[in-house]
Amino acid sequence: MIQTKLIPRTAEAVEPPMLIKTLLAQSTKYEPQREIIYRDLFRMNYVEFNRRVRQLANVLTDLGVKPGDTVAVLDWDSHRYLECFFGVTSYGVVLHTINVRLSSAQILYTMNHAQDKIVLIHEDFLPILSAIKDQLTTVEKFVLISDKVYTDPIAVGDLPTGFSGEYEALLGNASDQYDFPDFDENTWATTFYTTGTTGNPKGVYFSHRQLFMHTMGLATYVCGYQAVPFSSVTDVYMPITPMFHVHAWGFPFLATMLSTKQVYPGRYEPELLLKLLLKEGVTLSHCVPTILNMLVNSPVANQVDLTRWKVIIGGSALTKGLAKGALELGIQVYQGYGMSETAPIMALSQLNDLERNLPVDEKVDYLTRAGRIAPFIEMHLMDDEGNFVPHDGHSLGEIVARGPWLTQGYYEDPECGAALWKGGWLHTGDVASITPDNWVLIADRTKDVIKTGGEWISSLDIEDLLSQVDGVAEAAVVGLPDERWGERPHALIVQKPGAELTAEGIKSGMQAKVQLGELNKWYVPDRILFVPEIPKTSVGKIDKKRIRSEMKDLILQ
Amino acid sequence: MIQTKLIPRTAEAVEPPMLIKTLLAQSTKYEPQREIIYRDLFRMNYVEFNRRVRQLANVLTDLGVKPGDTVAVLDWDSHRYLECFFGVTSYGVVLHTINVRLSSAQILYTMNHAQDKIVLIHEDFLPILSAIKDQLTTVEKFVLISDKVYTDPIAVGDLPTGFSGEYEALLGNASDQYDFPDFDENTWATTFYTTGTTGNPKGVYFSHRQLFMHTMGLATYVCGYQAVPFSSVTDVYMPITPMFHVHAWGFPFLATMLSTKQVYPGRYEPELLLKLLLKEGVTLSHCVPTILNMLVNSPVANQVDLTRWKVIIGGSALTKGLAKGALELGIQVYQGYGMSETAPIMALSQLNDLERNLPVDEKVDYLTRAGRIAPFIEMHLMDDEGNFVPHDGHSLGEIVARGPWLTQGYYEDPECGAALWKGGWLHTGDVASITPDNWVLIADRTKDVIKTGGEWISSLDIEDLLSQVDGVAEAAVVGLPDERWGERPHALIVQKPGAELTAEGIKSGMQAKVQLGELNKWYVPDRILFVPEIPKTSVGKIDKKRIRSEMKDLILQ
């Protein structure tokens, strides 16, 4: 940092900090009548939403929660979760969004590690709580969340032992007056845990400033550049990525700031998702490929109009096969790239003036890319020696980044934090090339890249090839040790119902491409195995670690 | 500010400051091929623009300009000015945008007060320089700007005495490599002077952070909420408000960040403006009412298609008469509200879901309002005792504001700075009411409001009434002392060519409205005087101070 001349400030002059409450204040400014909807159970406008956010702050204050304390939530995607995004954070309290798909032991670890003081928990997760309650070291109080209050309040029944109240009842009894204070914009706002390949879950964390800036970056990208065209006037938003999963990609903050109509689907049920999508006129969602795959292959998908629906895919790569299937239904698919450590948006598949008008077949090539580098994000590729690799569209390197919304470490894990930020760049662990026009082409996770005969090949590229074979529903490729080549690719395939594929048939199809010079021969997997299901992680990604460890024997048998 | 828990930071972790260079970095990220055009003389794409910005930084560095120094510009709206917006500021130098419409004495005062070190000056302003050059106390070097280099380089001729070079020649000889450094986001970026009613011009100033945030606020407003629908994909921007006038309302920063096609018209010439507008497909401009009036009344306005053109009016109120005239030509008019002290955007005439679909006649009522309070701006009304006045749409008070981009004082004028920020709110000196749905209804400047018989009445309201009388081209109303009532309104009127209005005719028309109960009788001016021209300030506003002082005798004769 060089020395410069700073602006002088009059004693009484005010320059407000950038806080989550600054986003919230926008939500009733122009379109207070727009609605936030929860399943087919509850709807309210933004005035009511703001009232409830203030009531929530009073409920927490009354329960003894002070600025600097941590409040944890276990819930499906709901209006209540959205209220926590704003109501918990807006008076300086940290929101811990618990990943309900982790094992009980991992959830216990994260809750103790984050020092949760109050826990808001949906009744569906009470069994998890029962299993770990005795081992919680910091939690003082529990609040019950139940959907029954919207249909049959009496059925809610008695509170479980040790609970301070039920969410709706507590809100109903709380004052709706609360003056959210100003405080340092670097105040800790949210925290959640990411499960790596080894060791305990690691806690990432974001400040008010970072979430404000993430919202600005997202707004600039989707509203300004129309990467995924979005405006307050025409769009209706429904997340289909859990809110505990990196702030549902930050869209709830953007949608609330813009007072967009929002739909929260609770627990994901394909029929209800489709019903909400049509009934509420949803125009923008984001999800992992698995969910899109499920909807595209749903028997009713052909019978309804999905042409207004834009959906951003992330978490795993969008294959060309799935992208084409969705486009054929009129769904506008895009892809995004990011991770828990990056708030998460680092790239979206933004088409420029030239690409926007390409025929669909050529467009698919772009839409299935990880995305173009997001506004305000600086991204480079780094080799094993820490040198930058050119952005030429083919040289591979680990993606490293800087930007206004990247976690500044792992909570109380200085060693991993230092490794994450080695040399002043956030190391993503993803291997990619970057084109001169800023497209990010993810090759693989550094740990999943297959090193064979001196070449680095991408397990994802082979999965993409396999996904385009008729009859293939899903494919997973891992590298396994090989005496001669170092590593060799091995594939798992899930067949579509009724398909009758054989490993030899698929391999000979690939060999034909090798003969034509379209494919390098080392891409052909040594072995292809058909399985009923591919192991997934808690966030729906292919669990390559598990495939490698548990299935090594099976594959190599 | 309450005490909270801040996020911990790993030693090597980076969170970049928000700088003007962060906006610039966006300009070649997605659409580097889009163009920036200067009159009919010069065009380049964003890659070339970035190259020239870096060359400019090298030119200034070579001339001895260091971070913390001030560089002044006297130019018409040009690509060069845009290069200064980025090239001067991006290495920590302060950009002084000189108001070329001030008197020579005022320009001299501002240049010495701002401690300008280097001056970039268009040849049109050399006569001003000649008059003041000997009295400049801090300027070390001059750079000549000439449009002749684009048509007849030889005609540029010899440099005036004491000049270090000509802009294009210096750029051409400079390296196009420059690594813009990181520095504190509160670094002083721009400064310019506002002429009040008394005393010397006062210097306002803005930091990198403030201009970044102003750009975010503007992007959120025009791209997200579509207050004035704007997107990188479909819009072409041309300012018709000088770039020395509050950063041309901040749009050049937004347009550059979004790599929008931009057109800079140089000195405003109605024929060239119209030609550029049509030839380059301009879709968004902003100007004062005078310019719009000139274009609407231009003989060719009826013969060309202006239906894609959105224009935001500011500086003075957009009258219903002018708004209707523009709408009839298909021009989409909007209004904005702000001032030199506020970067400037504080409001835009954003229509909400309900208002957007109203018939044109009803829409005009909204479009001629000052605007709705801008994103992230907090605005209140204050009475003489410093109490807040309710936002009920009729109670009047002085507009006071807080927000992320308001000047934090006046440079080296602590007394005026303290008055501006008295009580922790920026005092605008504008009297208004605010509706419950955040429309700002400007009544008057505090100093122009007419206090008659215990009532506050707005001189602007009367001007608006008069502007709707057939045959009235322009009207100005001031309050003058009256023994019985304290003050009484007096009007100046410019007639349209061929109109034959009389004071009595206009007054009796107003009296008829009084009879019908549509108007309070104290709104009828005591005297109406017909004049060939209404005195204006350097920025094109009606000069009420001059009207009151110089014309008092004439009116009261």
Interface residues (C-beta under 8 A of the other chain):
Chain A: M1 I2 Q3 T4 K5 L6 I7 P8 R9 T10 A11 E12 A13 V14 E15 P16 P17 M18 T22 A25 Q26 K29 Y30 E31 P32 Q33 R34 P67 G68 Y91 G92 V94 P181 D182 F183 D184 N186 T187 W188 Y205 F206 S207 Q210 M213 M216 A219 T220 C223 G224 Y225 Q226 S231 S232 V233 M257 L258 Q350 N352 D353 R356 R372 I373 P375 F376 E378 R402 G403 P404 L406 Q408 G409 Y411 P414 G417 A418 L420 W421 K422 G423 G424 W425 L426 D437 N438
Chain B: M1 I2 Q3 T4 K5 L6 I7 P8 R9 T10 A11 E12 A13 V14 E15 P16 P17 M18 T22 A25 Q26 K29 Y30 E31 P32 Q33 R34 P67 G68 Y91 G92 V94 P181 D182 F183 D184 N186 T187 W188 Y205 F206 S207 Q210 M213 M216 A219 T220 C223 G224 Y225 Q226 S231 S232 V233 M257 L258 Q350 N352 D353 R356 R372 I373 P375 F376 E378 R402 G403 P404 L406 Q408 G409 Y411 P414 G417 A418 L420 W421 K422 G423 G424 W425 L426 D437 N438
